[in-house]
């Protein structure tokens, strides 16, 4: 495994495929509960303006990569899927950032529930 991989869990035997519709297309990518929980925490640990800026940048990157996806290098393909993963996690949070940050909603439990639903 390379240190610069965005999705080091992609080859994990326990990974399941998540499907998300973005850009009018269904995109599949591998996920594991730990990655879901970590990204939930990461997105909830930062303040709203910074989080929104990161999401705007991710959306721009996703759209740019989506246009030329037929000719992606392996690194571009991984960046495309990782952007989809980040946007998917944001949709899972659905405005519950403060509940997760404050501990009223457990990121681990939400990750497990989400992962189980992928079966």
Residue, then its C-alpha position, 0 to 999 in steps of 0.5 A: x500500500x502506498x502512503x499517498x493513496x486516498x482510499x487505502x481500504x479499497x482492496x480490503x476484503x471486508x469492503x462493500x460497494x457504496x453507490x451514489x448518484x452524482x452528476x446524473x450517474x451512479x458511481x460505485x466505490x468501496x467503503x469500510x466502517x472505519x473509513x465512514x466513521x473517520x470521514x464523518x468525524x473529520x467533516x463534523x470536527x471543522x467549523x461550517x465555513x471551512x467545511x463548506x469551502x472544502x465541499x465546494x472544492x471537492x465538488x469542483x474537483x469532482x466535476x472536473x474529473x467527471x468530464x474526462x473520466x474515460x481517460x483517467x490515470x489510476x491516480x485520477x480515478x482514485x481522486x474521482x472516487x474519493x471525491x464521490x466518497x466525501x460528497x456521499x458522507x456529506x449527504x449522510x450527515x444531512x445537517x446533523x454536524x452539531x449532533x455528531x460533534x457534540x456526541x448526541x449522534x454517535x459517528x461509529x453507530x451511524x457508520x455501522x448502520x450505513x455499512x450494514x445497509x450496503x449489504 
